């Protein structure tokens, strides 16, 4: 379940983000690829696309295959995320913070000549890239880091699960009000992520991919038909937590999800609209209406800051433990094997039924029998009718006599 060698080229905006995540400027990347800086700028704006060996080298320097591993490791090492917001995008690494400082200088020089200090710095970078300098050793180290991923697919999945699963279970509990359904939704989402790991590993926000899948599964209307989910679960112990959860569950599912993403997870309004498949104005209206509904029942939560704090406290008050990542992977693989065997069995059954049908089906055409018709002009068919009373008496008499017939027909020898 690893990604193939033919790695697709990311989108233009994603190319710039990956370059900045590697801590490279456009000039440094152009120097390594042997092209001009304007060529790299046109690649990142989408005007042109690299081809051939330039494409392979460009993708390798961007580190498309190792993006998830670096982000998951950096998110796990930071460890300073809130209890409810942990399933959002991983916190920026040091390379991302450095790239923010370099972006301003690149934007200032994009439309005009470079200032003298930038030209001097470019000259220093070119001198450092010469053989024998420190730049060559640094470039070699960075290239080796790109070529050799630090984590295997299983380790990267475990890192993502350890980073996102605990907070995602708490979010799903706020979304559904059911503890078992929350754990089941998160496990199913991660099982699907492991099944489609080559796609999830190169996604810009793997935690967001899993979050959207878990939310869709948790809000499925088919759960109400399951016997175990027909009755409500025990509410939280605290009175304030119980009141807030009751208010959340009275909201429509789409409003509840939008409010949780915006005020609970802390996503921006465009990201919330994209994840809920709505326009930005529609997402904003949903947030406003959901806040008004909560404030009408709980006036102390009229401020968004207080609502965010209470949502975090409500999610943290419940002891919702997620399963081990290895257990989730094993169950996902077992489920995939079962579905594969079921598909094979159904295919074999379909082939058998088709063969039996072909064997027993008629192989030639038989004309159907024409409907009967009445023929006129022929005499009716004669047949003996019922016996009369006299005929019945005579028949009984004949049957009662001897087998040789009446006596008068027997010759008398006397």
N, C-alpha and C positions, 0 to 999 in steps of 0.2 A: 504494500500500500504506500509506495513512495511515488514521488513525482517523476514523470518521464524526463528524458534528456532534452527533448524539444520544448524548452520553456518559452511560453509566449511573451511577447514584449508588453510591458505594462502600459497603461494609459498615459498620455502626456503629463497630466498633473501628478500621477503616481511616480513618474520618472524623476521629477524634481524632488519629491519627498524622499525617495529612496537614496538619491544622491546626497541630500542633506543629512539623512540618517547615517550615512557612511562618513560624514565629516569632510566631504569633498566640495571644492568650489568648481565652477564651470571651467576655469582655467586649468585646474589640476586634472580634471577629467579629460579635457581636450588634449593636454600634454601626454597623458597615458595612452590615449587612443590614437594619437598622431593626427588629429584634425584641429581645425580652428575653433575658437571659442564661439563664433557665430553659428557654426554647425551644431554644437551642443545645444545652444540656445534654440535653434530651430527644431531640434529633436524634442526638446521639452515643451515647446509651444504647439507641436503637432503639425508644423508646416512640412517637415520632411521626416523620413523614417530611415534608419540605418539598414544596411543590407550586407549579406555575406559575412565575412570575418569581422567586420566592424560591428555587426549586430551581435555576434556571439561574444565578442569582447565587451561590448556595452552592457549586455545582460549579465555577464559574469562580474563586472565591476559594480553594478547596482546591487548584486547579491539578492536576486529575486528569490532563490530557493531557501535562503537562510533568514528571510525577514521575520518570519514567525518565531523562530528560535531565539533570535536576539531580543525581540520585543517581549516574549514571554519570560525570558530570564531576567531582563531589566525590570519588568513589572514585579517579579517575585522578589528580587533583591531590594527594590525600593521599600516595599512593605509599609508605606505611609498613606494608604488609601482608606477612606471611610468604610464602615461596615456594610453599607448599602450600595455604595458607588463602586465597589470593587470589580464588578463585572463590566465596567465601561472600558474605554480604551486604556491601554497600559500607560503609566506615567512616563513622561519623556526621559530618555537617557541623556547622558552627558553629551553625546554626539549631537543629539537634537538641540540641546541648549546652545551648543557652540555654533550650530548651523544657523540659528536665529540671528546671531551677531553678524554672520557673513552675508545673510540675505540682504541686509540694508545696503552694504557696499556694492553688491551686484546690481541691485535695482538702480542705484545712483549712476552706474556706469553703463547701463543697458542702452540708453539712447544717445549717448554723447561720448567724447573722448575721456579716457581715464585720467584722473588727476595724477600729479607727479608722485605722490606717496603710494598710490596703487601701482604705478608703473615700477617703482622701486621694489615694492613687495613682490610683484611678478618676476622681476629680475632675480630677486633672492630665491624665489621658488624654482626658477629655471636652473640657477646655480646648484641648488640642493638636489635637483634631479639628475645632475651629471654623475657619471660613474665614479665611484669612490666617495661620494658625499653622503651626508646623513639622509637626504631625501630618498636615495636609492634603497637604503636599508629600510626606511619607513614604508616605502611603497611595496617592497618585497614582503614585509610583514603583513600589510593590509591585504595584498593579493592572496597570500597564503591563507589568511583568515576567511577570505571570500570563497576560495576553492574548497576548503575543508570545513564543512559545517560542524559546529561544536556539539550538536545534539542529533540523535537519531530520531526518526519519526515517532517512535513510542515515547522517548524522553520529552520531545517537544509537546506531544499530546498531554503527557502527565503534568508538564509545567503549566500548560494552559488550563488544565482541569484544576490544579491546585490553586491557581490564581483566581479563576472566575467562578468555580462551582459553589463555594460556600455562600458568597454574596448573591449568586443567581438563585439559589434555593430560597433565600429570604425574600427576594423580590417576587418570585413566583408565588410564595405564600401570601404576600400582600395582594397579589393579583387574583387569587382564587379563594383564599381563606381556608384551604385544605392542606394539611401538612404532607400527607401521603401523595397527593396529586402533585404537589410542588416537587418532591423528590423524584417522583416518576417522570415528570416532564423534563427535568434537568438531565436525568440519566438517558432518556430517549434522545434528547437533543445531542448529547455528547456521543452517544452510540452512532447517530447519523453522521456526526462530524468525523468520527473515526472511520466510518465506512466511505466517506467522501473526503478523506484527508488530503489527497493531492490538490483538491480545489480549495479546501479551507486553509491549508498551510500557506498559500500565496495570497490569501485574502487580506485586504488592507486592515480590517478590524475583525480578527477571528472571534474574539469574545462577543462582538456585536452579532456575528453570524449565528453563534450558538444561542445568544439571548433571544433573537428573533424566532428561531426554531422552537425554543422552549416556550415562549409566549404563545405561539400559534397552537402548539399541542395543548397547553394548559387551558386555553380559551375555546377549545373545540366543543361544540354543542353536543357531541355524541357521548360525552362523559355522563350526562344526566340519565342516560339509559342504563348505565352500569349499576348493578345492585349495591355495590359498596359505596357509591357516591350519591345515593338517593336521599340519605339523611345527613344533616349538617354535623360537623365535628364540634368538639368542645371549644368554646371561645377562649381567648386569652384570660389569664388570671386577673390582671389589673382592670379596673373599671374604665380608665381613660383609654387604654389600648383597645378594650372591647368596643367602646363607643366609636373610635376612629375606624376600626375594621368594619363595623356595621355600616358606617357611612360610605366607606369605599365599595363595599359589596352592593350597595343600593345604586351606585352609578352604572350606566351602561358599560359593557366591556370595553368598547373602543375609547370612551372617555377615561375609564379607569387606567387603561394601558397608557394613554397619552400623558395623563397626570403623573403616573409612576415614572415614566421615562424622563419627563421634564423636571419635575420637582423632587423625585426620589433618586433616580440615577444621576441626574445632572447633565443630561445631554442638551445640546443647543436646539433651538427651534427648527432649523433646517434638518438636522439629523433626526429629530423626533418625527418630523413630517415624513421623511424618507422611510424610516423604519415602520411607521404605521400606514404607509402607502396613501398618503393624503397630501394636499397642497399645504404650503406654509400658513396661509390665512386660515384654512380649516383647522389645522393643528392648534393655532393660537386661540381660535374660538373654543375649541374643546377644552383647552387648559383653563380659559377664563370661566366657562360654564361649570367645570368640575370644581374650581376653587370656590365659586359662589355657592355651589351645593354643599361643600364641606363647611364653609363659613356660616351658612344658614343653620346647620346642625351644631357646629362647634365654633362659636364666635372667637374663641381664643386662638384659633388657627387661621385667622384672616390674613396674616402676613405670610409670604412664601417662605421666609427663613424659619418661622416657627413650624410650618407644615413639613418642611424638609427635615427638621430636627426630630419631629414626632414620628415621621415615617421611618427614619433611621432607628429610633428607639424601639418602635414596634417590631421592626424586622430583627433587631438584635435581642429582643426579650425572649423569643422562642428558640428553643434548642433544636435546631434543624441541622442534622448532620448528614452530609453527603457521603456516598459510598466511596470506596477506594478507587483510584483511577484504573488500576489493573483489573479490578472486578468489573468496572464499566466496559472496559475493552473486551474482556472475555465474554461477558454477556452479549455484547454487540456482535462479536464474531459468531457466537453460538446461535443467536437469532438469525444472522445472515445465512449460516449453514442450514438452519431449519427451513427458511424460506426457499433456499436453493433446492433442497431435497423435495419440498412440496411442489415447486415448479417442475422439477424433473418428473416426479410421479404423475402430476397432472398431464404433462406432455406425453408420457408413455401411455396413460389411460386414453388420451385423445387419439393417439396413433392406433391403439388396439381397437377402439370403437370404429374408427375409420376403416381399418382392415376387415373387421367383421361385417361392416355394412357393404363393403365392396365384394366380400365373399358370398353373402346371401342375397344380394340384389339381383334381379333378373338381368340376363345378358342379351335378350332379344325382345323384340316388340310383339306383343300379343294384342290383336284387335279386340276391342270390347264387343260383347254380344248386343245385337240390335234389339230394341224393345219389341214385344209381341204385337201382332196386328190381327184384326178380325177378318176372316175370309168369308165373303158372302157367296151364295149360290150353291152351297153343298148341303145335302140332307143332314139332319141332326143325327148324331151317333145314337144307335139303339142300344138299349140295355134292359135286362129284366127288372121289372118293377117289384114292388112289395107283394107278398102272397095274400090272397083273400082268406076269409075264415074257412070257406069250404076247402080250399087248397091246403090249408094248414091241417085240417082234419084228415084229409086224404093222405097227406105226407106222414102224419103220425100213425095212421093205420098201416101203411105200407112198411113202416119201420118196425111195427110191432109183430108183423108176420114173420114166419120162418124165412131163412135165407133162400129156400127153394121156390118161394113165391106162393101165391094163393093156392088153396087146396083144389079149387076147381080146375086149375091148370095142370094138376098132377094126374096122370092117367090112373084109373082104378083098375087093378088086375082082376078083381072079382067080377 
